[in-house]
Amino acid sequence: MISKNKLKELAAYRQQKRCDEEAVFVVEGPKMAAEAMASGFGIRVVCATADYAMPAIDGECYEVSQAELERLSLMKSPNRVWMLVERPVAGGRWPVASGQDALTLVLDRIQDPGNLGTMLRTADWFGIRRVVCSRDTVGCYNPKVVQASMGAVFRTQVEYVDLPKWLNESGMPVYGASLQGQPFAKQGRPVGTAALVIGNESAGISPDVMQCVSHPVLIPNIGGTAESLNASVAAGILMGWMCL
């Protein structure tokens, strides 16, 4: 059982600042808990209701009531288990499955956690294991990103860098989603390594990053009525084109 003091201590991890300071993140629900258990990431704490099969881990385990789980959770309807998971050490071995290593997804100033989580999930589907983000992109361990990724956050190496510098030093052809680009179907798919840049939801790719794009690509507006595509949808279309 969990003490009142311990519950209060763990409830502090509802604050993203606390998680960032200790390089941990929160995982909730049986599916995401199973992904965490299979990932190789360190699990520091598990809190679960009596109807959840408590895992055998080296960290702390506590049985909690539904009311206590609600004190820990950021979800409207907490589901049986809450975990505090350690983030991978920077520069360390990344415990991910093998996958497509030719394409790197590059994200410039993505702000919506749901969009980032969905892009990670789509990258995971296509076997893309590396995602490079501008430093002002939303954090990949934001709880909404973690949930929306549906486990992809455990299998995808996400880095935050100075994007123009990284792209210039990468030596790769750089494809970027742009309304001023050429229709993607008229361009040849990349051979070998390449980067795909997706820009901010409303402003697109920033000018300094756009200077690094060697192949601007357009998704044609065939219907002619919609004003724009959601950033994660555009990313999915272009990832599919480049990978299949």
C-alpha positions in Angstrom: 0.0 0.0 0.0 1.1 3.6 -0.5 1.6 6.2 2.2 0.1 9.7 2.1 3.6 11.2 1.9 4.7 8.9 -0.9 1.5 9.7 -2.8 2.1 13.4 -2.4 5.7 12.9 -3.6 4.7 11.1 -6.7 1.9 13.5 -7.5 4.6 16.2 -8.0 5.4 14.4 -11.3 2.2 15.8 -12.7 4.5 18.9 -13.3 6.5 18.6 -16.5 9.3 20.7 -14.9 9.8 18.0 -12.2 10.0 15.3 -14.8 12.5 17.2 -16.9 14.7 17.9 -13.8 14.9 14.2 -13.0 15.0 12.9 -16.6 11.9 10.8 -16.2 8.4 10.6 -17.8 5.0 9.3 -16.9 3.3 6.4 -18.6 -0.4 5.5 -18.0 -2.7 2.7 -18.8 -2.1 -1.1 -19.4 -1.1 -0.8 -23.1 1.5 1.8 -22.5 2.7 0.1 -19.4 3.3 -3.1 -21.4 5.2 -1.1 -24.0 7.4 0.4 -21.2 8.0 -3.1 -19.7 9.1 -4.4 -23.1 11.3 -1.4 -24.0 14.3 -1.8 -21.9 13.9 1.6 -20.3 14.3 1.8 -16.6 11.1 1.8 -14.6 11.4 3.7 -11.3 7.9 3.4 -9.8 4.7 1.5 -10.6 1.4 2.4 -8.9 -1.6 0.2 -9.8 -5.0 -0.8 -8.7 -5.7 -4.2 -7.3 -7.1 -5.6 -10.6 -3.8 -5.0 -12.4 -1.1 -7.7 -12.3 1.8 -6.0 -10.7 5.0 -6.5 -12.7 8.2 -7.8 -11.3 10.6 -4.8 -11.5 13.7 -3.5 -9.6 11.8 -0.3 -8.9 9.1 0.6 -6.3 5.6 -0.9 -6.6 2.5 0.3 -4.8 -1.1 -0.8 -4.8 -3.4 2.2 -5.0 -7.1 2.9 -4.9 -8.9 4.4 -7.9 -9.1 7.7 -6.0 -5.3 7.6 -5.3 -4.6 6.8 -9.0 -6.7 9.9 -9.9 -4.4 12.0 -7.7 -1.4 10.9 -9.8 -2.9 11.0 -13.2 -3.3 13.7 -15.8 -6.0 11.7 -17.6 -9.7 12.3 -17.2 -10.3 8.6 -16.7 -7.2 6.9 -15.2 -6.8 3.3 -16.2 -5.4 0.9 -13.6 -1.7 1.7 -13.8 0.7 4.7 -13.6 4.4 4.4 -14.1 7.4 6.6 -13.7 10.0 5.7 -16.4 13.6 6.8 -16.8 14.6 8.5 -20.0 17.5 7.0 -22.0 20.9 8.5 -21.2 22.0 10.9 -23.9 24.6 9.3 -26.1 23.9 5.9 -24.7 22.8 2.8 -26.5 19.2 3.2 -27.7 17.1 0.2 -26.8 15.0 0.1 -30.0 14.0 -2.5 -32.6 15.8 -2.6 -35.9 14.2 -0.6 -38.7 14.6 1.6 -41.7 17.8 3.6 -41.1 18.0 5.5 -44.4 15.4 8.1 -43.7 15.5 10.6 -40.8 12.3 12.5 -39.9 13.1 16.2 -39.1 10.6 18.4 -37.3 10.8 22.1 -37.3 8.9 24.0 -34.5 6.1 21.4 -34.1 4.0 22.7 -31.2 1.0 20.4 -30.8 1.8 17.3 -28.6 -0.9 15.2 -30.4 0.8 16.0 -33.7 4.3 15.0 -32.5 2.9 11.8 -30.9 1.1 10.9 -34.1 4.2 11.6 -36.2 6.3 9.3 -33.9 3.6 6.6 -34.3 3.6 6.9 -38.1 7.4 6.9 -38.2 7.4 3.8 -36.1 4.9 2.2 -38.6 7.4 2.8 -41.4 10.4 1.7 -39.4 11.9 5.1 -39.1 14.0 5.0 -35.9 15.5 8.5 -35.9 13.6 11.8 -35.4 15.5 15.1 -35.2 13.7 18.1 -33.8 14.4 21.8 -33.5 14.9 22.9 -29.9 11.6 24.7 -29.9 9.6 21.6 -30.8 7.4 20.2 -28.1 9.2 17.7 -25.8 8.8 14.1 -26.8 8.2 13.1 -23.1 5.3 15.5 -22.7 2.5 13.2 -21.4 0.2 13.9 -24.3 3.0 13.1 -26.8 3.8 9.8 -25.0 0.1 8.8 -25.1 -0.4 9.8 -28.7 2.7 7.9 -29.8 1.1 4.6 -28.7 4.5 3.2 -27.7 6.6 4.7 -30.5 8.4 6.9 -28.1 10.0 3.7 -26.7 11.3 2.7 -30.2 12.3 6.0 -31.7 15.4 8.0 -31.0 14.4 11.6 -30.7 17.0 14.4 -30.6 16.8 18.1 -30.1 19.4 20.1 -32.0 20.2 23.4 -33.8 18.4 22.3 -37.0 20.2 24.4 -39.7 23.6 23.4 -38.3 22.6 19.7 -38.1 21.1 19.7 -41.6 24.2 21.5 -43.1 26.5 19.0 -41.5 24.4 15.9 -42.3 25.6 15.6 -45.9 22.2 14.2 -46.8 19.7 15.3 -49.4 17.0 17.2 -47.6 13.4 16.9 -48.6 10.9 19.5 -47.2 7.2 19.8 -47.3 6.5 23.1 -49.0 3.6 24.8 -50.9 6.3 26.2 -53.3 7.7 22.7 -54.0 7.3 20.3 -56.9 4.6 17.6 -56.6 6.2 14.7 -54.8 5.0 12.1 -57.4 7.1 13.9 -60.0 10.3 13.6 -58.0 12.3 10.5 -57.7 12.4 8.8 -54.4 15.7 9.3 -52.5 18.4 6.6 -52.9 20.3 6.0 -49.7 20.1 8.3 -46.7 17.9 11.4 -46.7 16.1 13.7 -44.4 12.4 14.7 -44.5 11.5 18.1 -42.9 8.0 18.9 -41.7 7.4 22.4 -40.5 5.3 24.2 -37.9 1.5 23.6 -38.0 0.7 27.1 -39.1 3.9 28.7 -40.4 5.5 25.8 -42.2 9.3 25.4 -42.4 11.2 28.3 -41.0 13.3 30.4 -43.4 16.7 29.4 -42.0 15.7 25.7 -42.2 14.2 26.1 -45.6 17.6 27.3 -46.9 18.9 23.8 -46.1 16.1 22.0 -48.1 17.5 20.7 -51.4 14.2 19.1 -52.5 11.1 21.1 -51.7 8.1 18.8 -52.2 4.4 19.5 -52.6 1.4 17.4 -51.7 -1.1 18.5 -54.5 -4.4 19.8 -53.3 -6.5 17.6 -55.7 -9.8 18.4 -54.1 -9.1 22.1 -54.4 -11.3 23.1 -51.4 -9.4 22.4 -48.2 -7.0 25.2 -47.1 -4.3 23.0 -45.7 -3.3 19.5 -44.4 -2.7 18.7 -40.7 1.1 18.5 -40.2 1.0 14.9 -39.0 -1.1 13.9 -42.0 1.3 15.6 -44.4 4.2 13.9 -42.6 2.4 10.5 -43.0 1.8 11.0 -46.7 5.5 11.9 -47.4 6.9 9.2 -45.1 4.8 6.6 -47.0 6.0 8.0 -50.4 9.7 7.9 -49.3 9.6 4.5 -47.6 7.4 2.4 -49.8 
